[in-house]
Amino acid sequence: MKNITLTTQNITESYDFRGFAQSANGSVLYTCGKSVLLASVCIQDSKPIEADFVPLSVQYLHKSYAVAKFPAGFIKREGKPSEFEILTSRLIDRTLRPLFPQGFCYNTHIVVQTLSYDGSADLALCALRAAASALFVSNIGIKDMQKMCVSAVRIARINGKFIVNPNMQQIESSELDLLVSGKGEELLMIEMNTIAQNNSANLLSEKLTLKALELAKDCIAKTCKTLEHAFLPYQKPTLNLELKTYECNALEFLSKHCEDSLKQAITQASKSERTDSFNAIIALLVAQGFSEDDAKRSIGIQKRKIMREMILENGIRADGRDCDSVRKISIRTNLLPCAHGSALFTRGQTQVLAVCTLGSENDAQLIEPLGQNPLREKFLFHYNFPSFSVGETEMIGSPNRRELGHGNLARKALKSSIPSQTHTIRLVSEVLESNGSSSMASVCAGSLALHASGVQTQGLIAGVAMGLVSDTDRYRILTDITGLEDHDGDMDFKVAGNENGISALQMDIKIGGITSEILADALAKAKSARKKILRIMKKSLADMELNYDVLPKLEVFQIPTQKIFQVIGQGGKTIKGIIERFQINIDLDKESGEVRINGSKFDAVQEAKAYILELIKDPNMPKVGFEFIGKVKRVLDFGAFIELPNGLDGLVHISKVTKDKDKKAQEFFSEGSKVKCVVVATGQKIELELLER
């Protein structure tokens, strides 16, 4: 049997391990409904590399033929990956990378391609499950290493109920988007954000977040057991690769002669000073006859040991803080006089400048998801991490995967706090210095920049990164971690929200599993830290002065839908003339009759509005209060249309005649009869009230 068909947690999937891409070390043709994905894993086992990291690369790719379309653009061939493809690649990487042991030194490439898409399957979830299954059955293996099956689950929440693995239609109406991956009982990665519904902000309490995570954990454990039992017969004989071992001969010398110097270096407040101290110790070891690589590796091991022991034994961190302290925060707002809004947020040695720009409907980002109609995204968050922020000299280029991922997290954290958008909003986060979570600092700075631009939000949003240091029987949760604690700790747990709950979180685990106790503790301490940060952020609002001179002015009003073409004019001549004359932007909605005028000057916007209203003015339009006797032209269930003396029609709605909702207008009016009415409103339609029949 080549195909395995399984139904787990509301998903029916088919796996074919034998029929496709057999030159790869592991491959699978994955099918969910009418969606088909091909995942392959290849390893270059003959050429181990020297780098001290896991050389894993992951690519998730869309194919336009999957939805029976040509690629968009001038060149009819797939090119630069979309943001969704890049973010999905990151999800797969963050899930599978922890499976590779330290010392794994073979180039490994995982490719997942969507070959057919039915518009209903959750592509990110399917891609992750396909990649994990291809890796499980592959012949990539380390001697004596037990392989474990990996799975993932998405949780939605609709009308207060959690839904496991919802389809795309259910996700659109959900107030929660939670994606969790794990192996057995161990969680590997968490991505969560809330979704605003019905123009109201939406946050999830810590209690409900834990409930959703427990549900996800239970689902993953059951699914992994089912998949592992089904996949074992298809697992290839492992290559029994050798792990690279590194000489650390300087450890003993460091322990005997450099312990105090290392402790002093670790506790240096400045990152540059700490680097200088480490370099001095390296020079000392080299002078003692140790190689430079040996010295660096030995210092890394000893540094990690000292830092973790300080935390576990005494609850004291490298920078002298206790485990629950937040670094010193300073805030400046609207320091850029020509920008719509800006905020400089500094927390310890992490500094972010967030700049907000407000635009019109035409400035929205056009997104074309695979197999769906194009969407217009009106809230953009762009995160930039230049090399100078960490004291390095690399050229600044196009955004990399990390920058796209951090920007996406910050966007999700802030989006649900904006109940309704009259403007297209672009937030840009410029990381000026980084020693700790710059993505969470970007959330804080971005929320302040929104307020500095006059954008109406439902409260400030703050973000904080939590860490973990643990051994067999002890653990400590760390609040507002630094780069050193992120590198040598066991967890990176980013949480954003306000006093009432969580808007987004992201977690990556570096150890085997994480207990419910640790999760609850981390969420509680994150909430306490958010409250401290929010108090400081709120104080800064008192001194905030808006850049009124440069803020765009917006006027929104309705006109009769039949008058829209009168504003546009033949070939767009009229609307172009209005735009050029008043130096404004105009957005028209042909279906609703809504007119949006954006401009940099208040007077110009008001003059343009007056010009448009005068342009569409009908000289025959009756005034409110005008009384007349008219003939009933048409009678429908909801009301009667009455002819006015000037030839126009007005509507007497049934609600103006009776309060009984079961009654119909035919019971009160007959076509051709005459009635006395008064005009009560004019606009898209003329509204009448009955005086006498």
MARDO-213160 format. One record per residue (C-alpha): x, y, z; residue in three letters. Coordinates in steps of 0.25 Angstrom, whole numbers, padded with zeros to 4 digits, always signed. Each point is the difference from the previous one (the first is absolute). Layout:
XYZAla/...
END
This chain:
+0000+0000+0000Met/+0006+0013-0004Lys/-0011+0010+0005Asn/-0003+0002+0015Ile/-0013+0007+0003Thr/-0002+0005+0014Leu/-0011+0008+0007Thr/+0006+0008+0012Thr/-0006+0012+0007Gln/-0010+0004-0011Asn/+0010-0002-0011Ile/+0000-0011-0010Thr/+0013-0002-0007Glu/+0007-0009-0010Ser/+0015-0003+0000Tyr/+0008-0007-0011Asp/+0014-0003+0004Phe/+0004-0009-0012Arg/-0004+0006-0013Gly/+0006+0014-0001Phe/+0014+0006+0001Ala/+0007-0012+0004Gln/+0014+0006-0002Ser/-0002+0008+0012Ala/+0004-0005+0014Asn/-0015+0001+0003Gly/-0012+0004-0007Ser/-0016+0000+0001Val/-0011+0004-0009Leu/-0010+0005+0010Tyr/-0015+0002-0004Thr/-0011+0007+0008Cys/-0013+0001-0007Gly/+0004+0004-0014Lys/+0013+0007+0005Ser/+0013-0007-0003Val/+0013+0004+0005Leu/+0014-0007-0003Leu/+0010+0000+0011Ala/+0015-0004-0001Ser/+0012-0001+0009Val/+0014+0000-0006Cys/+0013-0001+0008Ile/+0014+0001-0005Gln/+0006-0011+0009Asp/+0014+0000-0007Ser/+0004+0014+0003Lys/-0001+0004+0015Pro/+0002+0015+0002Ile/+0008+0007+0010Glu/-0010+0010+0005Ala/-0005-0002+0015Asp/-0015+0000-0004Phe/-0011-0009-0006Val/+0002+0003-0015Pro/-0015-0002-0003Leu/-0008+0008-0010Ser/-0015-0001-0003Val/-0008+0005-0012Gln/-0015+0000-0002Tyr/-0004+0004-0014Leu/-0013+0002-0007His/-0003-0004-0014Lys/-0010+0008-0008Ser/-0005-0012-0008Tyr/-0005-0005+0014Ala/-0012+0009-0002Val/+0000-0001-0016Ala/+0006+0014-0002Lys/+0012+0006-0006Phe/+0010+0008+0009Pro/-0003+0014+0001Ala/+0009+0011-0006Gly/+0007+0002-0013Phe/+0009-0013+0001Ile/-0009-0012+0001Lys/+0008-0008+0009Arg/+0000-0001+0015Glu/+0011+0009+0006Gly/+0002+0007+0014Lys/-0008-0007+0011Pro/-0012+0007+0006Ser/+0000+0004+0015Glu/-0009-0012+0003Phe/+0010-0010-0006Glu/+0012+0006+0008Ile/-0008+0000+0013Leu/-0005-0014-0003Thr/+0015-0004-0002Ser/+0003+0006+0013Arg/-0011-0008+0007Leu/+0006-0013-0005Ile/+0014+0004+0003Asp/-0003+0004+0014Arg/-0008-0013+0003Thr/+0011-0010-0006Leu/+0013+0007+0003Arg/-0001-0004+0015Pro/+0000-0015-0005Leu/+0014+0001-0005Phe/+0010-0003+0011Pro/+0012+0009+0003Gln/+0012-0004-0009Gly/-0009-0003-0012Phe/+0009+0006-0011Cys/-0006-0005-0013Tyr/-0007+0009-0010Asn/-0015-0003+0001Thr/-0011+0006-0010His/-0015-0002+0002Ile/-0009+0004-0011Val/-0015+0001+0000Val/-0008+0003-0012Gln/-0015+0002-0002Thr/-0004-0007-0013Leu/-0015+0001+0002Ser/-0009+0008+0009Tyr/-0015+0000+0002Asp/-0001+0013+0007Gly/-0004-0007+0013Ser/+0012-0007+0006Ala/+0009+0007+0010Asp/+0012+0001-0008Leu/+0010+0004+0011Ala/-0005-0012+0009Leu/+0000-0009-0012Cys/+0015+0004-0004Ala/+0005-0002+0014Leu/-0006-0014+0001Arg/+0005-0004-0013Ala/+0014+0005+0003Ala/+0000-0007+0013Ala/-0005-0013-0006Ser/+0011+0000-0011Ala/+0011+0002+0011Leu/-0006-0011+0009Phe/+0001-0011-0011Val/+0013+0006-0006Ser/+0013-0008+0002Asn/+0006+0012+0007Ile/+0004-0005+0014Gly/+0011+0001+0011Ile/+0005-0013+0006Lys/-0009-0004+0012Asp/-0009+0012-0002Met/-0015-0004+0001Gln/-0008+0007-0010Lys/-0014+0006+0004Met/-0011+0004-0008Cys/-0004+0015-0001Val/-0014+0006-0002Ser/-0007+0013+0001Ala/-0014+0005+0003Val/-0007+0013-0002Arg/-0011+0005+0010Ile/-0011+0010-0004Ala/-0010+0006+0010Arg/-0014+0003-0006Ile/-0012+0005+0009Asn/+0008-0004+0013Gly/+0004-0014-0005Lys/+0013-0006-0004Phe/+0001-0007-0013Ile/+0011-0009-0004Val/+0006+0001-0014Asn/-0010+0009-0006Pro/-0002+0002-0015Asn/+0004+0014-0006Met/-0015+0004+0000Gln/+0000-0002+0015Gln/+0013+0007+0002Ile/-0006+0013-0006Glu/-0011+0000+0010Ser/+0009-0004+0012Ser/+0004+0010+0011Glu/+0013-0009+0003Leu/+0011-0006-0009Asp/+0009-0009+0008Leu/+0010-0009-0007Leu/+0008-0010+0008Val/+0010-0011-0004Ser/+0006-0011+0009Gly/+0005-0014+0001Lys/-0007-0009+0009Gly/-0003+0007+0013Glu/+0011+0011-0003Glu/-0004+0013-0006Leu/+0010+0006-0010Leu/-0006+0013-0005Met/-0012+0009+0002Ile/-0006+0011-0008Glu/-0012+0007+0005Met/-0008+0013-0003Asn/-0014+0005+0002Thr/-0008+0005-0011Ile/-0010+0013+0002Ala/-0014-0004-0004Gln/-0012+0010-0002Asn/+0009+0012+0001Asn/+0004-0003+0015Ser/+0013-0003+0006Ala/+0002-0014+0004Asn/+0010-0006+0011Leu/+0001-0014+0006Leu/+0002-0001+0015Ser/+0011-0008+0005Glu/-0010-0011+0005Lys/-0006-0002-0013Leu/+0014+0000-0007Thr/+0005-0011+0009Leu/-0013-0008-0003Lys/+0002+0001-0015Ala/+0015-0004+0002Leu/-0004-0012+0008Glu/-0010-0004-0011Leu/+0010+0001-0010Ala/+0010-0008+0008Lys/-0010-0011+0002Asp/-0003+0000-0015Cys/+0015+0000-0004Ile/+0003-0012+0009Ala/-0012-0008-0005Lys/+0004+0003-0015Thr/+0015-0003+0002Cys/-0004-0014+0005Lys/-0009-0003-0012Thr/+0010+0005-0010Leu/+0012-0007+0006Glu/-0007-0013+0000His/-0004+0002-0015Ala/+0013+0005-0005Phe/+0010-0010+0007Leu/-0001-0010-0012Pro/+0004+0011-0010Tyr/+0012+0005+0008Gln/+0013-0002-0008Lys/+0013-0006+0007Pro/+0007+0011+0006Thr/+0014+0005-0005Leu/+0006+0000+0015Asn/+0006+0013-0002Leu/+0011+0004+0009Glu/-0001+0013+0008Leu/+0011+0010+0000Lys/+0008+0001+0013Thr/+0008+0012+0004Tyr/+0012+0000+0009Glu/-0002+0009+0012Cys/+0014-0002+0007Asn/+0000+0014+0006Ala/-0012-0003+0009Leu/+0009-0005+0012Glu/+0009+0012-0001Phe/-0012+0010-0001Leu/-0006-0007+0013Ser/+0013+0001+0008Lys/+0005+0014-0005His/-0011+0008-0007Cys/-0012-0002+0008Glu/-0001+0014+0006Asp/+0004+0006-0013Ser/-0011-0007-0007Leu/-0010+0004+0011Lys/+0004+0014-0001Gln/-0001+0000-0015Ala/-0014-0006+0000Ile/-0005+0011+0010Thr/+0005+0011-0009Gln/-0012+0009-0003Ala/+0005+0004-0014Ser/+0000-0010-0011Lys/+0013+0006-0006Ser/+0007+0000+0013Glu/-0004-0015+0002Arg/+0005-0003-0013Thr/+0014+0007+0003Asp/+0001-0008+0013Ser/-0003-0013-0007Phe/+0011+0003-0011Asn/+0010+0003+0011Ala/-0003-0014+0006Ile/+0001-0006-0014Ile/+0014+0007-0002Ala/+0004-0006+0014Leu/-0003-0014-0004Leu/+0006+0001-0014Val/+0013+0005+0008Ala/-0001-0013+0008Gln/+0001-0008-0013Gly/-0015-0003-0002Phe/-0006+0002-0014Ser/-0009+0012-0002Glu/-0012-0009-0004Asp/+0002-0008+0012Asp/+0001+0012+0009Ala/-0013+0006-0006Lys/-0008-0013+0002Arg/+0006-0003+0014Ser/-0004+0015+0004Ile/-0014-0002-0006Gly/-0002-0013+0008Ile/+0005+0006+0013Gln/-0008+0013-0002Lys/-0013-0008-0002Arg/+0003-0008+0013Lys/+0003+0012+0009Ile/-0012+0008-0005Met/-0010-0011+0002Arg/+0006-0003+0014Glu/-0001+0014+0004Met/-0015+0000-0004Ile/-0004-0014+0006Leu/+0008+0002+0013Glu/-0002+0014+0003Asn/-0010+0006-0009Gly/+0010+0010-0005Ile/+0002+0003-0014Arg/+0012+0004-0008Ala/-0004+0015+0000Asp/-0003+0000+0015Gly/-0015-0001-0001Arg/-0009-0009+0007Asp/-0008-0010-0008Cys/-0013+0009-0001Asp/+0006+0014-0003Ser/-0002+0007-0013Val/+0012+0009-0005Arg/-0001+0015+0001Lys/-0010+0006-0010Ile/+0001+0014-0007Ser/-0010+0005-0010Ile/+0000+0012-0010Arg/-0012+0003-0009Thr/-0001+0008-0013Asn/+0015+0003-0001Leu/-0001+0000-0015Leu/-0008+0013-0004Pro/-0003-0004-0014Cys/-0005-0014+0003Ala/-0015-0002+0003His/+0004-0007+0013Gly/+0013-0006+0007Ser/+0004-0006+0013Ala/+0014-0003+0005Leu/-0001-0012+0010Phe/+0013-0004+0008Thr/+0000-0012+0009Arg/+0014-0002+0006Gly/+0009-0002-0012Gln/-0011-0002-0010Thr/-0005+0012-0007Gln/-0011+0001-0011Val/-0005+0012-0008Leu/-0014-0003-0005Ala/-0005+0010-0011Val/-0015+0000-0004Cys/-0005+0005-0014Thr/-0015+0001-0003Leu/-0005-0001-0014Gly/-0012-0002-0008Ser/-0007-0012-0006Glu/+0009+0000-0012Asn/+0012-0002+0009Asp/-0005-0014+0005Ala/+0009-0012-0003Gln/-0006-0009-0011Leu/+0002-0015+0005Ile/-0004-0011-0009Glu/-0001-0013+0008Pro/+0001-0013-0008Leu/-0014-0004-0005Gly/-0007+0012+0007Gln/-0004+0014-0005Asn/+0010+0011+0001Pro/-0001+0007+0014Leu/+0003+0014+0004Arg/+0008+0001+0013Glu/-0001+0013+0007Lys/+0009-0002+0012Phe/+0014-0002-0004Leu/+0012-0002+0010Phe/+0014+0000-0006His/+0012-0004+0010Tyr/+0014+0004-0004Asn/+0012-0006+0008Phe/+0013+0007-0006Pro/+0013-0006+0004Ser/+0005+0012+0008Phe/-0011-0003+0010Ser/+0009-0011+0005Val/+0013+0007-0003Gly/+0003-0008-0013Glu/+0004+0005-0014Thr/-0009-0007-0010Glu/-0006+0007-0012Met/-0015+0003+0002Ile/-0009-0007-0011Gly/-0014-0005-0002Ser/-0007-0006+0013Pro/+0004-0014+0003Asn/-0009-0011+0006Arg/+0003+0004+0014Arg/-0004+0014-0002Glu/-0013-0004-0007Leu/-0003-0010+0011Gly/+0002+0011+0011His/-0008+0010-0008Gly/-0011-0010-0002Asn/-0001-0003+0015Leu/+0000+0015+0004Ala/-0011+0003-0010Arg/-0009-0011+0005Lys/+0002+0005+0015Ala/-0005+0014-0004Leu/-0010-0003-0011Lys/-0011-0004+0010Ser/+0001+0013+0008Ser/-0005+0008-0012Ile/-0015-0002-0001Pro/-0002+0007-0013Ser/+0009+0006-0010Gln/-0003+0013-0007Thr/+0014+0001-0005His/+0010-0010-0006Thr/+0011-0001+0011Ile/+0015-0003-0002Arg/+0008-0002+0012Leu/+0015-0001-0002Val/+0009-0005+0011Ser/+0015+0004-0001Glu/+0008-0008+0010Val/+0011+0010+0005Leu/+0006-0009+0011Glu/-0003-0014+0003Ser/+0003-0008+0013Asn/-0012-0007+0003Gly/-0014-0002-0007Ser/+0000+0011-0011Ser/-0013-0006-0005Ser/-0007+0003+0013Met/+0006+0014+0001Ala/-0006+0002-0014Ser/-0014-0004+0005Val/+0002+0011+0011Cys/+0006+0010-0009Ala/-0011-0003-0011Gly/-0011+0002+0010Ser/+0005+0013+0004Leu/+0002+0005-0014Ala/-0014-0003-0003Leu/-0005+0009+0011His/+0010+0010-0004Ala/-0007+0000-0014Ser/-0013+0002+0006Gly/-0005-0014-0004Val/-0012-0004+0009Gln/+0004-0013+0007Thr/-0007-0008+0011Gln/+0012+0002+0009Gly/+0015-0002+0000Leu/+0007-0013-0003Ile/+0013-0004+0007Ala/+0009-0012-0003Gly/+0011-0007+0008Val/+0009-0012-0002Ala/+0000-0011+0011Met/+0011-0010+0002Gly/+0003-0013+0007Leu/+0012-0006+0007Val/-0002-0014+0005Ser/+0006-0013+0004Asp/-0005-0014+0005Thr/-0007+0005+0012Asp/+0000+0016+0000Arg/-0004+0011-0009Tyr/-0001+0015-0001Arg/-0008+0009-0009Ile/+0007+0012-0005Leu/-0007+0013-0003Thr/+0005+0009-0011Asp/+0011-0008-0005Ile/+0013+0005-0006Thr/+0008-0006-0011Gly/+0009-0008+0009Leu/-0012-0006+0007Glu/-0007-0003-0013Asp/+0013-0007-0006His/+0003-0008+0013Asp/-0014-0002+0005Gly/-0011-0011-0003Asp/-0011+0008-0005Met/-0004+0012-0008Asp/-0014+0004+0003Phe/-0005+0013-0005Lys/-0014+0005+0005Val/-0007+0013-0004Ala/-0013+0006+0005Gly/-0006+0009+0011Asn/-0005-0001+0014Glu/-0012-0008-0005Asn/+0006-0011-0008Gly/+0009-0005-0011Ile/+0000+0005-0015Ser/+0011-0008-0005Ala/+0011-0010+0005Leu/+0011-0008-0006Gln/+0009-0011+0007Met/+0012-0008-0004Asp/+0005-0011+0009Ile/+0014-0004+0001Lys/-0002-0012+0009Ile/-0008-0012-0001Gly/-0014+0004+0006Gly/-0006+0010+0008Ile/-0010-0002+0011Thr/-0014+0006+0002Ser/+0006+0006+0013Glu/+0011+0007-0007Ile/-0009+0005-0010Leu/-0010+0006+0010Ala/+0012+0006+0008Asp/+0005+0006-0013Ala/-0013+0006-0004Leu/-0003+0006+0014Ala/+0014+0006+0001Lys/-0002+0006-0014Ala/-0013+0006+0004Lys/+0007+0007+0012Ser/+0011+0005-0009Ala/-0010+0006-0010Arg/-0007+0007+0011Lys/+0013+0007+0004Lys/+0004+0004-0014Ile/-0015+0005-0003Leu/+0001+0009+0012Arg/+0012+0007-0006Ile/-0005+0000-0014Met/-0013+0007+0005Lys/+0008+0011+0007Lys/+0006+0003-0013Ser/-0013+0003-0006Leu/-0002+0012+0009Ala/+0011+0007-0006Asp/-0003-0004-0015Met/-0002+0011-0010Glu/-0006-0004-0013Leu/+0007+0005-0013Asn/-0013+0007-0004Tyr/+0007+0008-0012Asp/+0003-0013-0007Val/-0011-0009+0004Leu/-0009-0004-0012Pro/-0014+0005+0001Lys/-0011-0009-0003Leu/-0015+0002-0004Glu/-0010-0011-0002Val/-0014+0002-0005Phe/-0011-0006-0008Gln/-0006+0004-0014Ile/-0011-0007-0008Pro/+0007-0012-0007Thr/-0006+0005-0013Gln/+0008+0013+0001Lys/+0014-0008+0001Ile/+0002+0000-0015Phe/-0003+0015+0000Gln/+0012+0002+0010Val/+0009-0009-0009Ile/-0004+0007-0013Gly/+0002-0005-0014Gln/+0013-0008+0000Gly/+0003+0005+0014Gly/+0002+0014-0004Lys/-0009+0006+0011Thr/+0007-0007+0012Ile/+0014+0003-0006Lys/-0003+0014-0001Gly/-0005+0001+0015Ile/+0012-0008+0005Ile/+0010+0010-0008Glu/-0008+0012+0004Arg/-0001-0002+0015Phe/+0013-0009+0002Gln/-0008-0012+0007Ile/-0002-0014-0002Asn/-0014-0006-0003Ile/-0005-0014+0002Asp/-0014-0004-0005Leu/-0009-0012+0004Asp/-0009-0002-0012Lys/-0009-0010+0008Glu/-0002+0008+0013Ser/+0002+0014-0006Gly/+0011+0003+0011Glu/+0009+0011-0004Val/+0014+0001+0008Arg/+0008+0013-0002Ile/+0014+0000+0005Asn/+0009+0012+0000Gly/+0012+0007+0008Ser/-0008+0013+0002Lys/-0013+0000+0007Phe/-0006+0012-0008Asp/+0003-0007-0013Ala/-0007-0013+0004Val/-0013+0009+0005Gln/+0001+0008-0013Glu/+0000-0013-0009Ala/-0012-0006+0008Lys/-0008+0013-0002Ala/+0004-0001-0015Tyr/-0005-0014-0002Ile/-0013+0002+0008Leu/-0002+0012-0009Glu/+0003-0008-0012Leu/-0010-0011+0002Ile/-0011+0010+0006Lys/-0013-0002-0007Asp/-0008+0013-0002Pro/-0013-0008+0001Asn/+0003-0006+0013Met/-0011+0003+0010Pro/+0004+0006+0014Lys/-0003-0007+0013Val/-0014+0004+0005Gly/-0006+0002-0014Phe/-0015-0005+0000Glu/-0007-0005-0012Phe/-0011-0009-0005Ile/+0006-0011-0009Gly/-0004-0013-0007Lys/+0004-0014+0005Val/+0008-0005-0012Lys/+0005-0014+0006Arg/-0003-0008+0013Val/+0010-0010+0005Leu/+0000-0008+0014Asp/+0009+0010+0006Phe/-0007+0013-0004Gly/-0006+0009-0011Ala/+0007+0009-0011Phe/-0008+0013-0001Ile/+0002+0009-0012Glu/+0004+0015+0003Leu/-0004+0012-0008Pro/+0014+0001-0007Asn/-0001-0014-0005Gly/+0009-0007+0011Leu/-0004-0011+0009Asp/+0000-0001+0015Gly/-0002-0012+0009Leu/-0009-0001+0012Val/+0005-0012+0008His/-0009-0009+0006Ile/+0006+0003+0014Ser/-0006+0015-0002Lys/-0014-0006-0001Val/+0000-0011+0010Thr/+0008-0006+0011Lys/-0005-0014-0002Asp/+0011-0007-0007Lys/-0009-0011-0006Asp/-0008+0011-0008Lys/+0003+0002-0015Lys/-0001+0013-0008Ala/-0011-0006-0009Gln/-0009+0001+0012Glu/+0001+0015+0000Phe/+0003+0004-0014Phe/-0006-0002-0014Ser/+0007+0004-0013Glu/-0006+0012-0007Gly/-0006+0006+0013Ser/+0004+0013+0006Lys/+0006+0003+0013Val/+0005+0013+0008Lys/+0014-0001+0004Cys/+0012+0008+0005Val/+0015-0001-0003Val/+0008-0004+0012Val/+0013-0003-0006Ala/+0008+0001-0013Thr/+0013-0007-0004Gly/+0002-0013-0007Gln/-0016-0001+0000Lys/-0011+0009+0004Ile/-0007-0004+0012Glu/-0014+0004+0003Leu/-0010-0001+0011Glu/-0015-0001-0002Leu/-0009+0011+0004Leu/-0014-0005-0004Glu/-0005-0010-0010Arg/
END
